[in-house]
Amino acid sequence: MFLPELELARAWERASAGDTATAQTHAVQAAQIAEAARMHAVELRARHAAVRFGDRSQARRLERLARILSTALAEAVADHARGLAQYDGGLLDSAAQQFADLGALTLAADASAQAAGEYARRGERGEKFESSTWAHALASQCGSRTPAVVATASPLPFSGRERQIVMLVAAGLSNREIANRLVISVRTVEGHLYRIFAKLGINTRDQLVYLTRRAVHATGVVGPWRRVAGLRESRSPSDWLSFRRRLLRFYALPLYLRAHTTRLGCCCRRCLL
């Protein structure tokens, strides 16, 4: 019963040391042991760990497991694996949003970080910065330092003055109003905006506002977990307890494994490592 968990612990230990290739091997071995024992939930978690470590070969089996288990979380995992297998940043971002809506912030951060990597591969700078910023914000909420997050996620690349201007743009101020507020010339504001647009690969203020607000939303008081917590108001206590147990059944590692994963971040209910 515990052999898959032991292999999965070894996988995370290797991942914490930066050896994702060996981590993938251990995760797949855990999945194979679980599959032989018909432990579908454990197998799903193990194969998803391999995906989070960068394994692009797990999509077909995870789609099969999603049909067997028939849960929203399993479907999000299958989408994550398919997005990575197809080098599809959009599908990875979609999976990240599904995880965030379920409150699985660490999983959302990993999927979004991998989406950023796919966008970077195609030279889509605006999308890359959007996904990496969101991944960074999600990971910051729960202290996650998984390999995908460490490799890709980053905050918006602004200087102090640029950050001031970006926040004023997001607040709806015009260039002249920003210039008056910061006691600089309109031309200086325009120059800063030109450099900001170039960094992010965007060309409109609306794109900048969207990108900034998404990052602020992910780090603010009203984050993805609050939407899940809000289910308490519309569900009976027994329904909520069942919902929480389903999440824990798939992704909360047993307490005895935490010693192997402390370098990777949080294992609490909120983050669901």
Backbone as numpy.savetxt, mean C-alpha at the origin, in Angstrom:
# Nx Ny Nz CAx CAy CAz Cx Cy Cz
0.57 -28.69 11.12 -0.25 -27.47 11.12 0.60 -26.21 11.12
1.72 -26.24 11.86 2.52 -25.04 12.01 3.67 -24.93 11.02
3.88 -25.95 10.19 4.98 -25.89 9.22 4.85 -24.72 8.25
3.65 -24.45 7.70 3.55 -23.28 6.82 3.90 -21.98 7.54
3.46 -21.85 8.80 3.75 -20.64 9.56 5.26 -20.50 9.81
5.91 -21.63 10.06 7.36 -21.60 10.26 8.08 -21.12 9.01
7.68 -21.65 7.85 8.29 -21.22 6.59 7.98 -19.75 6.32
6.78 -19.33 6.67 6.41 -17.93 6.45 7.22 -17.01 7.36
7.47 -17.46 8.58 8.32 -16.69 9.49 9.74 -16.56 8.91
10.24 -17.66 8.35 11.57 -17.61 7.72 11.57 -16.65 6.53
10.44 -16.63 5.80 10.35 -15.72 4.66 10.44 -14.26 5.12
9.69 -13.92 6.17 9.74 -12.53 6.64 11.08 -12.18 7.28
11.70 -13.16 7.90 13.04 -12.89 8.46 14.02 -12.55 7.35
13.97 -13.28 6.25 14.84 -13.01 5.11 14.48 -11.68 4.46
13.18 -11.40 4.38 12.75 -10.12 3.80 13.24 -8.95 4.65
13.23 -9.12 5.97 13.69 -8.04 6.85 15.17 -7.75 6.65
15.92 -8.75 6.18 17.35 -8.57 5.90 17.59 -8.10 4.47
16.51 -7.90 3.69 16.65 -7.41 2.32 16.83 -8.51 1.29
16.77 -9.77 1.69 16.96 -10.90 0.77 15.59 -11.36 0.28
15.00 -10.62 -0.65 13.64 -10.93 -1.10 13.58 -12.20 -1.95
14.66 -12.54 -2.63 14.65 -13.77 -3.44 14.48 -15.00 -2.56
15.25 -15.08 -1.48 15.10 -16.21 -0.55 13.77 -16.13 0.17
13.32 -14.92 0.47 12.01 -14.75 1.11 10.91 -15.32 0.23
10.98 -15.07 -1.07 9.99 -15.64 -2.00 10.01 -17.16 -1.94
11.20 -17.73 -1.91 11.33 -19.20 -1.87 10.65 -19.77 -0.64
10.90 -19.18 0.53 10.28 -19.67 1.76 8.76 -19.48 1.72
8.31 -18.36 1.19 6.86 -18.11 1.11 6.18 -19.13 0.22
6.80 -19.45 -0.91 6.23 -20.45 -1.82 6.24 -21.83 -1.17
7.30 -22.16 -0.44 7.33 -23.44 0.27 6.21 -23.51 1.31
5.96 -22.41 2.01 4.85 -22.36 2.97 3.53 -22.59 2.26
3.37 -21.97 1.09 2.13 -22.12 0.32 1.94 -23.56 -0.14
3.00 -24.19 -0.58 2.90 -25.58 -1.06 2.52 -26.53 0.07
3.09 -26.33 1.25 2.73 -27.16 2.40 1.27 -26.95 2.76
0.82 -25.70 2.76 -0.57 -25.39 3.08 -1.52 -25.96 2.03
-1.12 -25.87 0.76 -1.96 -26.42 -0.31 -2.14 -27.92 -0.15
-1.07 -28.62 0.18 -1.15 -30.08 0.36 -2.07 -30.44 1.52
-2.12 -29.59 2.53 -2.97 -29.83 3.69 -4.36 -29.21 3.53
-4.63 -28.61 2.37 -5.91 -27.96 2.08 -6.21 -26.84 3.07
-5.16 -26.15 3.48 -5.30 -24.98 4.36 -5.36 -23.74 3.47
-6.53 -23.48 2.90 -6.64 -22.48 1.84 -6.32 -21.06 2.33
-6.77 -20.70 3.52 -6.53 -19.36 4.02 -5.03 -19.12 4.26
-4.38 -20.13 4.82 -2.93 -20.02 5.06 -2.19 -19.97 3.73
-2.62 -20.78 2.79 -1.98 -20.77 1.47 -2.12 -19.40 0.81
-3.32 -18.80 0.93 -3.53 -17.48 0.35 -2.56 -16.46 0.95
-2.43 -16.50 2.27 -1.54 -15.55 2.93 -0.09 -15.77 2.51
0.32 -17.03 2.39 1.70 -17.32 2.01 1.99 -16.89 0.57
1.07 -17.21 -0.34 1.29 -16.80 -1.73 1.24 -15.28 -1.87
0.40 -14.65 -1.08 0.37 -13.19 -1.13 1.66 -12.59 -0.60
2.24 -13.22 0.41 3.54 -12.76 0.90 4.57 -12.81 -0.23
4.55 -13.89 -1.01 5.48 -14.00 -2.14 5.26 -12.87 -3.14
3.98 -12.52 -3.38 3.67 -11.40 -4.28 4.23 -10.10 -3.70
4.06 -9.90 -2.43 4.56 -8.69 -1.79 6.09 -8.61 -1.85
6.74 -9.77 -1.94 8.19 -9.79 -2.09 8.62 -9.67 -3.55
7.65 -9.60 -4.47 7.97 -9.38 -5.88 7.76 -10.56 -6.80
7.17 -11.64 -6.33 6.94 -12.84 -7.16 5.76 -12.58 -8.11
6.03 -12.66 -9.42 4.99 -12.37 -10.42 4.27 -13.62 -10.92
4.52 -14.77 -10.31 4.01 -16.03 -10.84 2.83 -16.61 -10.06
2.26 -15.86 -9.14 1.26 -16.41 -8.24 -0.19 -16.10 -8.63
-0.40 -15.37 -9.70 -1.73 -14.85 -10.01 -2.76 -15.96 -10.23
-2.43 -16.98 -11.03 -3.42 -18.00 -11.38 -3.92 -18.73 -10.13
-3.00 -19.18 -9.28 -3.42 -19.92 -8.08 -4.20 -19.02 -7.13
-3.81 -17.75 -7.00 -4.52 -16.85 -6.10 -5.92 -16.54 -6.61
-6.10 -16.48 -7.91 -7.44 -16.30 -8.46 -8.31 -17.51 -8.11
-7.72 -18.71 -8.17 -8.44 -19.92 -7.79 -8.81 -19.88 -6.31
-7.89 -19.46 -5.48 -8.16 -19.38 -4.04 -9.23 -18.34 -3.74
-9.23 -17.24 -4.49 -10.25 -16.21 -4.29 -11.64 -16.77 -4.57
-11.75 -17.63 -5.58 -13.05 -18.24 -5.87 -13.44 -19.23 -4.76
-12.48 -19.95 -4.23 -12.76 -20.91 -3.16 -13.20 -20.20 -1.89
-12.45 -19.17 -1.50 -12.72 -18.49 -0.23 -13.85 -17.47 -0.33
-14.01 -16.85 -1.50 -15.13 -15.95 -1.76 -15.26 -14.85 -0.71
-14.18 -14.10 -0.49 -14.20 -12.95 0.41 -13.62 -11.75 -0.32
-13.97 -10.56 0.17 -13.45 -9.33 -0.44 -11.94 -9.25 -0.33
-11.41 -9.73 0.80 -9.97 -9.69 0.99 -9.25 -10.60 0.01
-9.79 -11.80 -0.18 -9.18 -12.74 -1.12 -9.23 -12.19 -2.55
-10.31 -11.53 -2.90 -10.42 -10.94 -4.23 -9.40 -9.82 -4.42
-9.19 -9.01 -3.38 -8.18 -7.95 -3.46 -6.79 -8.55 -3.63
-6.52 -9.64 -2.93 -5.22 -10.32 -3.05 -5.02 -10.82 -4.48
-6.08 -11.41 -5.07 -5.98 -11.91 -6.44 -5.72 -10.76 -7.42
-6.39 -9.61 -7.21 -6.15 -8.45 -8.07 -4.71 -7.95 -7.92
-4.20 -7.98 -6.70 -2.82 -7.56 -6.45 -1.86 -8.44 -7.24
-2.06 -9.75 -7.15 -1.17 -10.68 -7.86 -1.28 -10.51 -9.37
-2.50 -10.31 -9.87 -2.69 -10.15 -11.31 -2.05 -8.84 -11.80
-2.19 -7.79 -11.01 -1.57 -6.51 -11.39 -0.06 -6.62 -11.48
0.55 -7.32 -10.52 2.00 -7.48 -10.55 2.41 -8.36 -11.73
1.66 -9.42 -11.97 1.99 -10.33 -13.08 1.90 -9.64 -14.43
0.97 -8.70 -14.56 0.74 -8.02 -15.82 1.49 -6.68 -15.92
2.31 -6.36 -14.92 3.04 -5.09 -14.90 2.07 -3.91 -15.03
0.92 -4.02 -14.37 -0.18 -3.06 -14.53 -0.29 -2.18 -13.28
0.24 -0.97 -13.37 0.18 -0.06 -12.23 -1.24 0.30 -11.84
-2.12 0.45 -12.82 -3.50 0.80 -12.52 -4.20 -0.28 -11.73
-3.98 -1.53 -12.08 -4.61 -2.64 -11.35 -4.02 -2.76 -9.95
-2.73 -2.49 -9.82 -2.11 -2.50 -8.49 -2.68 -1.39 -7.62
-2.88 -0.21 -8.20 -3.51 0.88 -7.44 -4.92 0.52 -7.03
-5.65 -0.16 -7.92 -7.00 -0.59 -7.60 -6.99 -1.57 -6.43
-6.06 -2.51 -6.45 -5.93 -3.45 -5.33 -5.59 -2.71 -4.04
-4.71 -1.72 -4.15 -4.34 -0.93 -2.97 -5.57 -0.25 -2.37
-6.43 0.28 -3.22 -7.63 0.93 -2.72 -8.56 -0.07 -2.05
-8.67 -1.28 -2.61 -9.49 -2.32 -1.99 -8.96 -2.66 -0.60
-7.64 -2.81 -0.48 -7.05 -3.11 0.83 -7.32 -1.97 1.81
-7.14 -0.73 1.34 -7.35 0.42 2.22 -8.79 0.48 2.70
-9.73 0.18 1.81 -11.14 0.19 2.19 -11.45 -0.87 3.24
-10.67 -1.94 3.27 -10.84 -3.00 4.27 -10.05 -2.71 5.54
-9.26 -1.66 5.54 -8.46 -1.33 6.71 -7.10 -2.00 6.75
-6.75 -2.74 5.70 -5.46 -3.44 5.66 -4.41 -2.49 5.09
-3.94 -1.57 5.92 -3.11 -0.47 5.44 -1.74 -0.92 4.96
-1.14 -1.89 5.63 0.17 -2.36 5.20 0.09 -3.02 3.83
-0.98 -3.78 3.60 -1.17 -4.41 2.29 -1.41 -3.34 1.22
-2.18 -2.32 1.57 -2.43 -1.23 0.64 -1.13 -0.50 0.30
-0.29 -0.28 1.31 0.98 0.40 1.07 1.87 -0.40 0.12
1.91 -1.73 0.30 2.74 -2.57 -0.57 2.24 -2.53 -2.02
0.93 -2.67 -2.20 0.38 -2.66 -3.55 0.62 -1.32 -4.23
0.44 -0.23 -3.48 0.64 1.10 -4.05 2.12 1.34 -4.37
3.00 0.85 -3.50 4.44 1.00 -3.76 4.84 0.23 -5.02
4.29 -0.96 -5.20 4.59 -1.72 -6.41 3.99 -1.05 -7.65
2.83 -0.42 -7.49 2.26 0.34 -8.61 3.21 1.47 -9.02
3.79 2.14 -8.03 4.75 3.21 -8.32 5.93 2.67 -9.12
6.38 1.48 -8.76 7.48 0.87 -9.51 7.13 0.60 -10.96
5.90 0.15 -11.21 5.48 -0.12 -12.59 5.33 1.18 -13.38
4.81 2.22 -12.74 4.71 3.52 -13.43 6.10 4.06 -13.76
7.03 3.91 -12.82 8.39 4.38 -13.06 9.02 3.63 -14.23
8.73 2.35 -14.33 9.27 1.53 -15.41 8.82 2.05 -16.78
7.59 2.60 -16.83 7.05 3.11 -18.08 7.29 4.61 -18.27
7.95 5.23 -17.31 8.24 6.65 -17.43 7.06 7.55 -17.14
6.05 7.04 -16.45 4.87 7.84 -16.12 5.10 8.51 -14.76
5.75 9.66 -14.79 6.24 10.27 -13.55 5.12 10.74 -12.63
4.08 11.33 -13.21 2.99 11.82 -12.37 2.33 10.69 -11.59
2.00 9.61 -12.28 1.38 8.46 -11.62 2.34 7.82 -10.62
3.63 7.80 -10.99 4.62 7.22 -10.08 4.66 7.99 -8.76
4.70 9.33 -8.83 4.75 10.13 -7.61 3.46 10.00 -6.82
2.33 9.92 -7.52 1.05 9.77 -6.81 1.02 8.48 -6.01
1.40 7.37 -6.65 1.35 6.08 -5.96 2.40 5.99 -4.85
3.61 6.48 -5.12 4.66 6.38 -4.10 4.32 7.26 -2.90
3.71 8.41 -3.15 3.33 9.29 -2.05 2.25 8.66 -1.20
1.27 8.05 -1.86 0.19 7.40 -1.11 0.74 6.21 -0.32
1.64 5.45 -0.93 2.25 4.32 -0.22 3.00 4.80 1.02
3.74 5.89 0.86 4.50 6.45 1.98 3.54 6.89 3.09
2.45 7.54 2.71 1.50 8.02 3.71 0.84 6.86 4.45
0.44 5.83 3.72 -0.18 4.66 4.35 0.81 3.96 5.28
2.03 3.77 4.80 3.04 3.09 5.62 3.35 3.88 6.88
3.32 5.21 6.77 3.62 6.06 7.92 2.58 5.90 9.02
1.34 5.59 8.63 0.29 5.44 9.64 0.53 4.24 10.54
1.16 3.19 10.01 1.30 1.97 10.81 2.75 1.53 10.98
3.70 2.39 10.62 5.10 2.06 10.83 5.62 0.93 9.98
5.00 0.71 8.83 5.40 -0.42 7.98 6.71 -0.13 7.25
7.59 -1.14 7.24 8.84 -1.04 6.48 9.07 -2.33 5.71
8.07 -2.74 4.95 8.20 -3.94 4.13 9.13 -3.66 2.95
9.62 -4.69 2.28 10.55 -4.47 1.16 9.99 -3.56 0.07
8.71 -3.72 -0.28 8.13 -2.90 -1.34 8.10 -1.44 -0.94
7.74 -1.18 0.30 7.66 0.21 0.79 9.04 0.84 0.83
10.00 0.11 1.38 11.36 0.65 1.47 11.94 0.94 0.09
11.63 0.09 -0.88 12.20 0.23 -2.22 11.60 1.38 -3.01
10.34 1.69 -2.78 9.64 2.59 -3.70 8.99 3.79 -3.05
8.33 3.60 -1.92 7.50 4.66 -1.37 8.35 5.84 -0.91
7.84 7.05 -1.17 8.54 8.26 -0.77 7.54 9.40 -0.68
7.85 10.41 0.16 6.97 11.58 0.21 7.13 12.43 -1.03
6.25 13.39 -1.19 6.36 14.31 -2.33 7.70 15.05 -2.26
8.43 15.16 -3.38 9.81 15.67 -3.37 9.87 17.20 -3.43
9.40 17.87 -2.39 9.34 19.32 -2.40 10.32 19.92 -1.40
10.83 21.11 -1.74 11.58 21.90 -0.78 10.58 22.58 0.15
11.09 23.26 1.18 10.21 23.94 2.12 9.33 24.98 1.44
9.92 25.81 0.58 9.15 26.84 -0.12 8.15 26.22 -1.09
8.58 25.18 -1.80 7.67 24.51 -2.74 6.48 23.91 -2.00
6.74 23.35 -0.81 5.65 22.75 -0.05 4.65 23.83 0.37
5.14 25.01 0.75 4.25 26.11 1.10 3.34 26.46 -0.09
3.95 26.58 -1.25 3.19 26.96 -2.44 2.18 25.87 -2.82
2.60 24.63 -2.73 1.69 23.53 -3.06 0.46 23.55 -2.16
0.67 23.75 -0.86 -0.47 23.76 0.05 -1.39 24.94 -0.20
-0.84 26.07 -0.61 -1.67 27.23 -0.93 -2.45 27.01 -2.23
-1.81 26.34 -3.19 -2.53 25.98 -4.42 -3.68 25.05 -4.08
-3.42 24.08 -3.22 -4.46 23.13 -2.82 -5.60 23.82 -2.10
-5.28 24.94 -1.43 -6.31 25.71 -0.73 -7.12 26.60 -1.67
-6.71 26.64 -2.94 -7.48 27.39 -3.93 -7.00 28.79 -4.22
-5.83 29.16 -3.73 -5.33 30.51 -3.96 -4.75 30.64 -5.37
-4.90 31.83 -5.95 -4.30 32.12 -7.25 -2.82 32.43 -7.07
-2.11 32.53 -8.20 -0.68 32.85 -8.13 -0.46 34.20 -7.46
-1.29 35.18 -7.78 -1.11 36.51 -7.18 -1.40 36.46 -5.68
-2.42 35.72 -5.28 -2.74 35.61 -3.85 -1.61 34.90 -3.10
-1.04 33.89 -3.74 0.09 33.19 -3.11 1.28 34.13 -2.97
1.54 34.91 -4.01 2.65 35.87 -3.98 2.46 36.87 -2.84
1.24 37.39 -2.69 0.96 38.34 -1.61 1.11 37.69 -0.25
0.67 36.46 -0.13 0.74 35.76 1.16 2.19 35.51 1.57
3.05 35.15 0.60 4.44 34.81 0.90 5.40 35.97 0.71
4.86 37.10 0.29 5.66 38.31 0.05 6.77 38.02 -0.96
6.38 37.47 -2.09 7.29 37.24 -3.20 6.58 37.68 -4.47
7.29 37.69 -5.59 6.68 38.13 -6.84 5.85 37.01 -7.47
4.91 37.40 -8.31 4.09 36.43 -9.03 4.99 35.57 -9.91
6.01 36.20 -10.50 6.92 35.46 -11.37 7.67 34.37 -10.60
8.01 34.65 -9.35 8.69 33.65 -8.52 7.76 32.47 -8.24
6.50 32.78 -7.97 5.51 31.71 -7.76 5.40 30.86 -9.02
5.32 31.50 -10.17 5.21 30.77 -11.43 6.43 29.89 -11.66
7.60 30.40 -11.32 8.82 29.61 -11.47 8.80 28.38 -10.59
8.36 28.55 -9.33 8.26 27.40 -8.42 7.28 26.37 -8.97
6.13 26.83 -9.45 5.13 25.91 -9.97 5.66 25.17 -11.20
6.42 25.85 -12.03 6.99 25.20 -13.21 7.90 24.04 -12.79
8.75 24.30 -11.77 9.66 23.25 -11.30 8.89 22.12 -10.62
7.83 22.45 -9.89 7.01 21.41 -9.24 6.36 20.52 -10.29
5.78 21.16 -11.33 5.14 20.39 -12.40 6.16 19.47 -13.09
7.37 20.00 -13.30 8.40 19.19 -13.96 8.80 18.00 -13.10
8.91 18.19 -11.79 9.27 17.09 -10.89 8.24 15.98 -10.92
6.97 16.39 -10.97 5.89 15.41 -10.86 5.41 14.89 -12.20
5.86 15.50 -13.28 5.41 15.06 -14.59 3.95 15.41 -14.86
3.49 16.52 -14.32 2.12 16.98 -14.53 2.15 18.35 -15.19
0.97 18.84 -15.62 0.97 20.14 -16.29 -0.23 21.02 -15.95
-1.03 20.64 -14.94 -2.15 21.48 -14.54 -2.22 21.61 -13.03
-2.82 22.71 -12.57 -3.02 22.90 -11.14 -3.97 21.85 -10.56
-4.97 21.45 -11.35 -5.93 20.45 -10.88 -5.22 19.13 -10.54
-4.26 18.74 -11.38 -3.51 17.52 -11.10 -2.72 17.66 -9.80
-2.12 18.83 -9.60 -1.35 19.06 -8.38 -2.25 19.02 -7.15
-3.42 19.62 -7.24 -4.36 19.62 -6.12 -4.80 18.20 -5.79
-5.11 17.42 -6.83 -5.55 16.04 -6.60 -4.46 15.23 -5.91
-3.24 15.35 -6.40 -2.12 14.59 -5.84 -1.88 14.98 -4.38
-1.93 16.29 -4.10 -1.66 16.77 -2.75 -2.76 16.34 -1.79
-3.99 16.47 -2.21 -5.10 16.11 -1.33 -5.13 14.63 -1.05
-4.72 13.80 -2.02 -4.69 12.36 -1.77 -3.67 12.03 -0.70
-2.52 12.68 -0.77 -1.49 12.44 0.26 -1.96 12.90 1.62
-2.59 14.08 1.68 -3.07 14.60 2.95 -4.18 13.71 3.50
-5.06 13.24 2.62 -6.15 12.36 3.06 -5.61 11.08 3.68
-4.57 10.53 3.10 -4.03 9.27 3.61 -3.37 9.43 4.97
-2.89 10.64 5.30 -2.21 10.85 6.58 -3.07 11.58 7.57
-4.26 12.01 7.17 -5.11 12.80 8.04 -5.92 11.97 9.01
-6.78 12.67 9.76 -7.61 12.01 10.74 -8.61 11.08 10.07
-9.19 11.53 8.97 -10.17 10.70 8.26 -9.44 9.90 7.20
-8.93 8.75 7.59 -8.20 7.88 6.68 -9.00 6.65 6.33
-8.41 5.75 5.55 -9.14 4.55 5.12 -9.67 3.72 6.27
-8.88 3.63 7.38 -9.37 2.79 8.48 -10.64 3.35 9.10
-10.80 4.70 9.10 -12.00 5.27 9.68 -13.23 4.84 8.91
-13.10 4.64 7.60 -14.25 4.19 6.83 -14.64 2.78 7.26
-13.64 1.93 7.55 -13.96 0.58 8.01 -14.53 0.63 9.42
-13.91 1.45 10.28 -14.40 1.57 11.65 -15.85 2.05 11.66
-16.22 2.86 10.67 -17.58 3.35 10.58 -18.60 2.25 10.37
-18.16 1.05 9.99 -19.08 -0.07 9.83 -19.72 -0.46 11.15
-19.11 -0.05 12.26 -19.70 -0.35 13.56 -21.11 0.22 13.67
-21.34 1.36 13.04 -22.63 2.02 13.17 -23.71 1.32 12.35
-23.34 0.61 11.31 -24.32 -0.01 10.43 -24.38 -1.53 10.57
-23.53 -2.11 11.41 -23.53 -3.55 11.61 -23.83 -3.85 13.07
-24.39 -5.01 13.32 -24.56 -5.45 14.70 -23.20 -5.84 15.26
-23.06 -5.86 16.61 -21.76 -6.24 17.20 -21.28 -7.60 16.72
-22.20 -8.56 16.56 -21.77 -9.89 16.12 -21.26 -9.85 14.69
-21.90 -9.03 13.82 -21.43 -8.90 12.44 -20.05 -8.28 12.41
-19.85 -7.24 13.23 -18.55 -6.59 13.24 -17.47 -7.53 13.73
-17.80 -8.34 14.78 -16.81 -9.28 15.30 -16.46 -10.31 14.24
-17.46 -10.78 13.50 -17.20 -11.74 12.43 -16.32 -11.13 11.35
-16.59 -9.86 11.00 -15.78 -9.15 10.00 -14.34 -9.05 10.45
-14.15 -8.67 11.71 -12.79 -8.52 12.24 -12.08 -9.85 12.27
-12.78 -10.92 12.64 -12.14 -12.23 12.71 -11.72 -12.71 11.33
-12.53 -12.38 10.30 -12.15 -12.79 8.96 -10.84 -12.13 8.55
-10.71 -10.83 8.88 -9.46 -10.15 8.57 -8.29 -10.78 9.32
-8.48 -11.02 10.62 -7.40 -11.58 11.41 -7.05 -13.00 10.95
-8.07 -13.73 10.53 -7.83 -15.11 10.08 -6.87 -15.15 8.90
-6.98 -14.15 8.03 -6.13 -14.16 6.85 -4.76 -13.57 7.10
-4.66 -12.50 7.90 -3.41 -11.75 7.85 -2.72 -11.46 9.19
-3.32 -11.70 10.31 -2.61 -11.44 11.57 -1.71 -12.64 11.88
-0.42 -12.46 11.82 0.50 -13.56 12.13 0.39 -13.93 13.60
0.55 -15.20 13.93 0.53 -15.62 15.34 1.55 -14.84 16.15
1.26 -14.71 17.43 2.11 -13.88 18.30 3.55 -14.37 18.31
3.72 -15.66 18.20 5.09 -16.18 18.29 5.93 -15.83 17.08
5.31 -15.32 16.00 6.07 -14.93 14.82 6.52 -13.47 14.88
5.98 -12.73 15.83 6.27 -11.29 15.82 7.76 -10.99 15.98
8.44 -11.84 16.71 9.88 -11.60 16.92 10.63 -11.59 15.61
10.10 -12.26 14.58 10.78 -12.34 13.30 10.43 -11.16 12.39
9.42 -10.36 12.79 8.93 -9.34 11.86 9.01 -7.93 12.42
9.65 -7.74 13.57 9.65 -6.43 14.17 10.34 -5.39 13.30
11.29 -5.79 12.48 11.98 -4.82 11.62 11.12 -4.39 10.45
10.02 -5.09 10.23 9.17 -4.79 9.08 8.01 -3.90 9.45
7.75 -3.67 10.73 6.67 -2.77 11.10 5.67 -3.42 12.04
4.45 -2.91 11.99 3.44 -3.25 12.97 2.68 -4.52 12.61
2.25 -5.27 13.62 1.43 -6.47 13.41 0.05 -6.31 14.03
-0.38 -5.08 14.30 -1.65 -4.90 15.00 -2.84 -5.09 14.08
-4.02 -5.13 14.67 -5.24 -5.33 13.89 -5.39 -4.27 12.81
-4.98 -3.04 13.14 -5.20 -1.93 12.23 -4.39 -2.05 10.96
-3.18 -2.58 11.09 -2.29 -2.62 9.94 -2.28 -3.97 9.24
-2.51 -5.03 9.99 -2.62 -6.36 9.40 -1.43 -6.73 8.53
-0.26 -6.80 9.15 0.94 -7.24 8.42 0.76 -8.66 7.95
